Amino acid sequence: MAIKIRKGDTVMVISGEDKGKTGRVLSVDADKHRVIVEKVNFVKRHTKPRGQGQQGGILEKEAPIHISNVLLFDPKVGKGVRCGVRMTTDGKRERVSRATGEPVGKSE
């Protein structure tokens, strides 16, 4: 299955503790089908100081979310939408919203 969500996209979380939140995708792990979304799914990590001048303690950072739990956010509709792929007249591929049929996000 092709992953249609890319780094830099705005997505909406559709299930889990952070349901309804939106954020920008920081990274995509295609092998594990997981994404890291900015300011969503925070976890606490207890870290030791490593090296000179580095602070140890409890740090909060984003944890990965399974790709099935997020949808591409379409600002025209105001919610998460499924997306498809179509070919443009000049032969390039573009992602389109299934709700509106218009291009979504950055094109390839």
N, CA and C atoms as a LAMMPS dump frame, in Angstrom:
ITEM: TIMESTEP
0
ITEM: NUMBER OF ATOMS
324
ITEM: BOX BOUNDS ff ff ff
-5.0000000000000000e+02 5.0000000000000000e+02
-5.0000000000000000e+02 5.0000000000000000e+02
-5.0000000000000000e+02 5.0000000000000000e+02
ITEM: ATOMS id mol type element x y z
1 1 1 N 0.84 -1.183 0
2 1 2 C 0 0 0
3 1 3 C 0.885 1.247 0
4 2 1 N 0.588 2.168 -0.869
5 2 2 C 1.371 3.394 -0.964
6 2 3 C 0.997 4.349 0.162
7 3 1 N 1.999 5.014 0.698
8 3 2 C 1.752 5.994 1.748
9 3 3 C 1.57 7.352 1.086
10 4 1 N 0.402 7.959 1.297
11 4 2 C 0.084 9.211 0.628
12 4 3 C 0.341 10.428 1.503
13 5 1 N 0.859 10.214 2.712
14 5 2 C 1.173 11.327 3.61
15 5 3 C 2.677 11.534 3.59
16 6 1 N 3.093 12.803 3.489
17 6 2 C 4.511 13.132 3.389
18 6 3 C 4.922 14.118 4.474
19 7 1 N 6.211 14.241 4.648
20 7 2 C 6.772 15.207 5.584
21 7 3 C 6.33 16.613 5.175
22 8 1 N 5.858 17.397 6.146
23 8 2 C 5.425 18.763 5.871
24 8 3 C 3.932 18.907 5.676
25 9 1 N 3.21 17.794 5.488
26 9 2 C 1.751 17.85 5.328
27 9 3 C 1.09 18.195 6.658
28 10 1 N -0.093 18.772 6.57
29 10 2 C -0.906 18.985 7.76
30 10 3 C -1.905 17.837 7.833
31 11 1 N -1.948 17.183 8.994
32 11 2 C -2.828 16.035 9.163
33 11 3 C -3.719 16.224 10.388
34 12 1 N -4.813 15.463 10.425
35 12 2 C -5.715 15.46 11.571
36 12 3 C -5.735 14.053 12.152
37 13 1 N -5.627 13.962 13.483
38 13 2 C -5.676 12.669 14.166
39 13 3 C -7.137 12.251 14.281
40 14 1 N -7.455 11.022 13.856
41 14 2 C -8.852 10.591 13.84
42 14 3 C -9.185 9.553 14.905
43 15 1 N -8.178 9.058 15.638
44 15 2 C -8.488 8.138 16.722
45 15 3 C -7.384 8.191 17.763
46 16 1 N -7.733 7.736 18.963
47 16 2 C -6.77 7.714 20.049
48 16 3 C -6.949 8.886 20.99
49 17 1 N -5.994 9.032 21.876
50 17 2 C -6.047 10.055 22.923
51 17 3 C -6.066 11.472 22.358
52 18 1 N -5.408 11.695 21.234
53 18 2 C -5.305 13.03 20.639
54 18 3 C -6.279 13.244 19.488
55 19 1 N -7.387 12.527 19.484
56 19 2 C -8.379 12.624 18.406
57 19 3 C -8.855 14.058 18.226
58 20 1 N -8.875 14.514 16.964
59 20 2 C -9.335 15.859 16.648
60 20 3 C -8.238 16.893 16.53
61 21 1 N -7.028 16.58 17
62 21 2 C -5.919 17.534 16.914
63 21 3 C -5.325 17.523 15.512
64 22 1 N -4.81 18.676 15.1
65 22 2 C -4.125 18.768 13.819
66 22 3 C -2.687 19.204 14.046
67 23 1 N -1.818 18.859 13.12
68 23 2 C -0.426 19.246 13.22
69 23 3 C 0.321 18.918 11.943
70 24 1 N 1.559 19.405 11.882
71 24 2 C 2.409 19.199 10.712
72 24 3 C 3.221 17.918 10.899
73 25 1 N 3.378 17.147 9.833
74 25 2 C 4.136 15.898 9.887
75 25 3 C 5.627 16.229 9.924
76 26 1 N 6.319 15.731 10.962
77 26 2 C 7.753 15.966 11.096
78 26 3 C 8.563 14.887 10.39
79 27 1 N 8.094 13.641 10.443
80 27 2 C 8.784 12.564 9.743
81 27 3 C 7.823 11.421 9.458
82 28 1 N 8.18 10.617 8.444
83 28 2 C 7.378 9.473 8.037
84 28 3 C 8.288 8.254 8.012
85 29 1 N 7.867 7.176 8.685
86 29 2 C 8.586 5.903 8.637
87 29 3 C 7.758 4.95 7.788
88 30 1 N 8.109 4.81 6.528
89 30 2 C 7.33 4.005 5.585
90 30 3 C 7.377 2.519 5.915
91 31 1 N 8.483 2.037 6.463
92 31 2 C 8.605 0.617 6.789
93 31 3 C 7.657 0.205 7.912
94 32 1 N 7.535 1.061 8.923
95 32 2 C 6.676 0.745 10.067
96 32 3 C 5.289 1.37 9.965
97 33 1 N 5.022 2.109 8.892
98 33 2 C 3.737 2.8 8.68
99 33 3 C 3.401 3.73 9.844
100 34 1 N 4.353 4.564 10.224
101 34 2 C 4.146 5.482 11.338
102 34 3 C 4.591 6.889 10.952
103 35 1 N 3.949 7.891 11.564
104 35 2 C 4.307 9.288 11.347
105 35 3 C 4.493 9.964 12.689
106 36 1 N 5.34 10.988 12.715
107 36 2 C 5.488 11.824 13.906
108 36 3 C 4.879 13.166 13.563
109 37 1 N 3.889 13.58 14.376
110 37 2 C 3.145 14.807 14.135
111 37 3 C 3.521 15.828 15.199
112 38 1 N 3.762 17.059 14.758
113 38 2 C 4.18 18.135 15.643
114 38 3 C 3.107 18.441 16.693
115 39 1 N 3.51 18.486 17.964
116 39 2 C 2.66 18.821 19.106
117 39 3 C 1.495 17.865 19.322
118 40 1 N 1.685 16.592 18.918
119 40 2 C 0.656 15.572 19.11
120 40 3 C 1.323 14.311 19.657
121 41 1 N 0.639 13.599 20.554
122 41 2 C 1.099 12.334 21.128
123 41 3 C 2.411 12.49 21.896
124 42 1 N 2.41 13.378 22.884
125 42 2 C 3.597 13.597 23.708
126 42 3 C 3.802 12.453 24.691
127 43 1 N 5.071 12.049 24.857
128 43 2 C 5.459 11.068 25.859
129 43 3 C 6.617 11.648 26.654
130 44 1 N 6.804 11.144 27.893
131 44 2 C 7.901 11.613 28.732
132 44 3 C 9.03 10.604 28.678
133 45 1 N 10.238 11.107 28.49
134 45 2 C 11.427 10.272 28.444
135 45 3 C 12.384 10.709 29.547
136 46 1 N 12.826 9.729 30.353
137 46 2 C 13.795 10.015 31.406
138 46 3 C 15.183 9.84 30.792
139 47 1 N 15.97 10.914 30.75
140 47 2 C 17.269 10.863 30.081
141 47 3 C 18.391 11.226 31.029
142 48 1 N 19.54 10.576 30.814
143 48 2 C 20.742 10.908 31.559
144 48 3 C 21.478 12.01 30.81
145 49 1 N 22.209 12.852 31.529
146 49 2 C 23.034 13.829 30.81
147 49 3 C 24.165 13.119 30.07
148 50 1 N 24.32 13.44 28.792
149 50 2 C 25.378 12.84 27.969
150 50 3 C 26.337 13.951 27.558
151 51 1 N 27.557 13.855 27.997
152 51 2 C 28.557 14.848 27.617
153 51 3 C 28.529 16.082 28.502
154 52 1 N 29.468 16.98 28.239
155 52 2 C 29.592 18.213 29.02
156 52 3 C 28.459 19.182 28.72
157 53 1 N 27.893 19.736 29.751
158 53 2 C 26.921 20.806 29.581
159 53 3 C 25.519 20.373 29.172
160 54 1 N 25.307 19.093 28.957
161 54 2 C 23.965 18.649 28.568
162 54 3 C 23.149 18.347 29.822
163 55 1 N 21.895 18.75 29.795
164 55 2 C 21.002 18.611 30.934
165 55 3 C 20.283 17.266 30.874
166 56 1 N 20.191 16.585 32.015
167 56 2 C 19.405 15.363 32.109
168 56 3 C 18.041 15.694 32.69
169 57 1 N 17.204 14.703 32.822
170 57 2 C 15.901 14.913 33.429
171 57 3 C 14.79 14.296 32.61
172 58 1 N 13.59 14.78 32.852
173 58 2 C 12.415 14.26 32.159
174 58 3 C 12.095 15.18 30.988
175 59 1 N 12.182 14.645 29.778
176 59 2 C 11.907 15.418 28.572
177 59 3 C 10.605 14.953 27.947
178 60 1 N 9.839 15.881 27.376
179 60 2 C 8.64 15.53 26.633
180 60 3 C 8.937 15.643 25.148
181 61 1 N 8.543 14.63 24.391
182 61 2 C 8.74 14.667 22.945
183 61 3 C 7.61 13.915 22.256
184 62 1 N 7.485 14.138 20.943
185 62 2 C 6.432 13.492 20.175
186 62 3 C 6.787 12.029 19.913
187 63 1 N 5.788 11.166 20.013
188 63 2 C 5.97 9.752 19.709
189 63 3 C 5.262 9.451 18.382
190 64 1 N 5.679 8.392 17.697
191 64 2 C 5.044 8.05 16.417
192 64 3 C 3.589 7.608 16.582
193 65 1 N 2.793 7.869 15.555
194 65 2 C 1.394 7.454 15.482
195 65 3 C 1.256 6.594 14.23
196 66 1 N 0.441 5.559 14.307
197 66 2 C 0.237 4.728 13.122
198 66 3 C -0.467 5.546 12.048
199 67 1 N -0.092 5.314 10.813
200 67 2 C -0.57 6.124 9.695
201 67 3 C -2.078 5.975 9.475
202 68 1 N -2.662 4.868 9.939
203 68 2 C -4.104 4.667 9.79
204 68 3 C -4.903 5.557 10.735
205 69 1 N -4.237 6.16 11.712
206 69 2 C -4.92 7.011 12.681
207 69 3 C -4.88 8.489 12.319
208 70 1 N -4.36 8.833 11.14
209 70 2 C -4.333 10.227 10.69
210 70 3 C -4.905 10.334 9.276
211 71 1 N -5.488 11.494 8.994
212 71 2 C -5.981 11.811 7.653
213 71 3 C -5.392 13.136 7.222
214 72 1 N -5.18 13.296 5.933
215 72 2 C -4.714 14.558 5.388
216 72 3 C -5.748 15.638 5.659
217 73 1 N -5.325 16.791 6.181
218 73 2 C -6.251 17.874 6.541
219 73 3 C -6.47 18.772 5.328
220 74 1 N -7.738 18.994 4.99
221 74 2 C -8.111 19.867 3.876
222 74 3 C -8.728 21.136 4.462
223 75 1 N -8.051 22.289 4.339
224 75 2 C -8.58 23.528 4.937
225 75 3 C -9.891 23.996 4.304
226 76 1 N -10.156 23.619 3.052
227 76 2 C -11.404 24.03 2.407
228 76 3 C -12.603 23.338 3.045
229 77 1 N -12.425 22.08 3.431
230 77 2 C -13.492 21.327 4.074
231 77 3 C -13.466 21.548 5.588
232 78 1 N -12.265 21.769 6.131
233 78 2 C -12.115 21.999 7.569
234 78 3 C -12 20.728 8.377
235 79 1 N -11.692 19.611 7.724
236 79 2 C -11.526 18.349 8.438
237 79 3 C -10.593 17.439 7.646
238 80 1 N -10.323 16.276 8.191
239 80 2 C -9.464 15.316 7.519
240 80 3 C -10.192 14.661 6.37
241 81 1 N -9.49 14.448 5.264
242 81 2 C -10.089 13.823 4.081
243 81 3 C -9.182 12.718 3.563
244 82 1 N -9.804 11.734 2.914
245 82 2 C -9.013 10.731 2.21
246 82 3 C -8.458 11.376 0.949
247 83 1 N -7.352 10.857 0.468
248 83 2 C -6.794 11.453 -0.741
249 83 3 C -6.486 10.375 -1.76
250 84 1 N -6.568 10.764 -3.018
251 84 2 C -6.246 9.885 -4.121
252 84 3 C -5.159 10.525 -4.962
253 85 1 N -4.777 9.852 -6.027
254 85 2 C -3.734 10.361 -6.911
255 85 3 C -4.292 10.392 -8.334
256 86 1 N -4.034 11.489 -9.042
257 86 2 C -4.419 11.551 -10.452
258 86 3 C -3.275 12.17 -11.243
259 87 1 N -3.296 11.915 -12.53
260 87 2 C -2.273 12.443 -13.418
261 87 3 C -2.736 13.794 -13.962
262 88 1 N -1.817 14.756 -14.026
263 88 2 C -2.136 16.049 -14.614
264 88 3 C -1.937 15.967 -16.124
265 89 1 N -2.29 17.039 -16.812
266 89 2 C -2.172 17.045 -18.278
267 89 3 C -0.723 16.956 -18.737
268 90 1 N 0.217 17.457 -17.926
269 90 2 C 1.628 17.39 -18.318
270 90 3 C 2.323 16.114 -17.837
271 91 1 N 1.547 15.137 -17.332
272 91 2 C 2.109 13.842 -16.976
273 91 3 C 2.589 13.7 -15.552
274 92 1 N 2.432 14.704 -14.715
275 92 2 C 2.851 14.611 -13.317
276 92 3 C 1.709 14.076 -12.46
277 93 1 N 2.087 13.491 -11.33
278 93 2 C 1.086 12.986 -10.394
279 93 3 C 0.772 14.068 -9.371
280 94 1 N -0.484 14.136 -8.941
281 94 2 C -0.847 15.06 -7.871
282 94 3 C -1.855 14.386 -6.953
283 95 1 N -1.761 14.719 -5.68
284 95 2 C -2.706 14.183 -4.705
285 95 3 C -3.955 15.048 -4.707
286 96 1 N -5.117 14.414 -4.677
287 96 2 C -6.38 15.146 -4.696
288 96 3 C -7.247 14.704 -3.528
289 97 1 N -8.038 15.629 -3.033
290 97 2 C -8.981 15.346 -1.962
291 97 3 C -10.145 14.549 -2.524
292 98 1 N -10.531 13.484 -1.848
293 98 2 C -11.685 12.694 -2.281
294 98 3 C -12.981 13.453 -2.025
295 99 1 N -12.965 14.408 -1.08
296 99 2 C -14.172 15.17 -0.756
297 99 3 C -14.459 16.247 -1.798
298 100 1 N -13.411 16.974 -2.223
299 100 2 C -13.625 18.09 -3.137
300 100 3 C -13.105 17.841 -4.545
301 101 1 N -12.188 16.916 -4.709
302 101 2 C -11.599 16.654 -6.011
303 101 3 C -10.513 17.638 -6.396
304 102 1 N -10.14 18.528 -5.474
305 102 2 C -9.093 19.512 -5.74
306 102 3 C -7.763 19.062 -5.188
307 103 1 N -6.642 19.548 -5.751
308 103 2 C -5.319 19.165 -5.255
309 103 3 C -5.114 19.543 -3.796
310 104 1 N -4.406 18.669 -3.071
311 104 2 C -4.145 18.869 -1.656
312 104 3 C -2.65 18.854 -1.418
313 105 1 N -2.15 19.745 -0.584
314 105 2 C -0.751 19.741 -0.198
315 105 3 C 0.193 20.043 -1.325
316 106 1 N 1.468 19.675 -1.11
317 106 2 C 2.482 19.878 -2.136
318 106 3 C 2.354 18.817 -3.203
319 107 1 N 2.602 19.18 -4.449
320 107 2 C 2.576 18.183 -5.534
321 107 3 C 3.957 17.576 -5.688
322 108 1 N 4.012 16.399 -6.286
323 108 2 C 5.301 15.686 -6.464
324 108 3 C 6.184 16.374 -7.447
